[in-house]
């Protein structure tokens, strides 16, 4: 996103990352997340899988490159 170029990740890779970040976002996993992820960013349940994975990892998929 920082370069302003489009990014289309592989569907299988996104599925694996979403599964991992979902498990790491479960209640009681806070200590396991420490140093790896930020706090979960709420993302709508019907958001694309990549956006849900980003939110689970503490990244905001709505953030634009202009946001600094």
C-alpha positions, -999 to +999 in steps of 0.1 A: +000+000+000+029+024+008+039+024-029+003+030-041+005-001-063-023-027-063-017-060-045-037-091-052-026-120-029-030-156-037-063-171-025-046-201-009-021-179+010-049-156+022-069-186+035-039-199+054-031-164+069-067-158+078-069-192+096-037-184+116-047-148+124-082-159+134-068-184+158-043-159+172-072-134+177-093-157+199-099-148+235-070-159+257-044-155+230-033-120+240+001-132+254+007-152+222+000-121+200+025-099+220+053-088+198+037-102+166+005-084+162-012-052+173-047-051+188-074-066+166-089-040+143-127-046+139-135-055+103-170-064+090-177-102+089-185-098+052-152-081+043-129-098+019-108-125+036-075-106+031-091-076+049-102-098+078-067-112+081-053-077+082-077-067+109-069-098+129-032-089+127-038-054+140-036-037+107-064-014+093-074-025+058-091+009+053-059+028+059-048+047+028-012+056+018-021+092+023-029+086+060+008+087+069 
